[in-house]
Amino acid sequence: MTQISTKKGINKNLVILHFTVFIWGFTGILGALISISAVSLVWYRVLIAAITLFLYFKFNKTTFIVNRDTFLRLIFTGALVGGHWVLFFASIKLSTVAVTLVCLSSITLFTAIFEPLINKTRISKLEIFAGTLIIAGIILIFKFETQYTKGIIAGLVSAVFASLFAIINSRQVKKTEAPVIAFYELTGAFFWITIYLSFTAGFNKSILLSNSDIGYLLILGTICTSLAYVAGVSVMRELSAFRVALITNLEPVYGILLSFVFFRDMNKMTIGFWIGALIILSTILLYPITRKHIYRRKNSDQPV
């Protein structure tokens, strides 16, 4: 009975995660439509998201008070969250969307390495192999350009930050509610980015918004950030950080399909796209099956 309920819980969280990644697919489109710089964009994004969550707590009369240690841990994790998003958009501006998404696909590989080191468990060869396949799939989807050194470095560091805060959140969600984690981490991201903008004279005319920017940022901050971030953290009660990272790699696939729907850009729907998407989908679908098969085989080989 417990196994059935656990399986249902995992399946439910997988559906939520896929829906969340689909929502994240809109961020690339919104990022292209918003005219302000990467840092200013993320500053507005986390501000709107934090305010949205604060209003959610007040409206539902939900307590979000945490102890000092948890508060500091989440605020400092917010630096990783903010750094990840700033470097993600900076990588796009320093290179191309294609290069950035190839770099971001390395999250699976970094998570396969960092998660066992942080949790003090053995590194899984299967996870390393799956992470490598994902990168191969993303490279097939896009024409990978090697001349964008700064963009590649920014993209890879962004992936490292994303991997680290995902692993931290997979531990935090066991003892703190997902909306509370999201609120303090997004508030932390806002705090650190505000400090950065203050020291770099970032609060100037370049931070001013057009009417269209306001609308796009409201969608980005509420639906694509606060709602999606809470959902992305909550599923970690049942799913490992690696599996979340694995499925997150569908974001560029969803992003391209959405860009086709919105912009009718058939040039992106190449044979390479379909082959790469097939590799990514196959890896995501076959990974849990293969892992279960290996686990059963190991147990059957053990002496009774």
Summary of the structure (lengths in Angstrom):
residues: 304
radius of gyration: 19.5
end to end distance: 24.9
largest distance: 72.2
contacts: 1023
relative contact order: 0.18
helix: 83%
strand: 0%
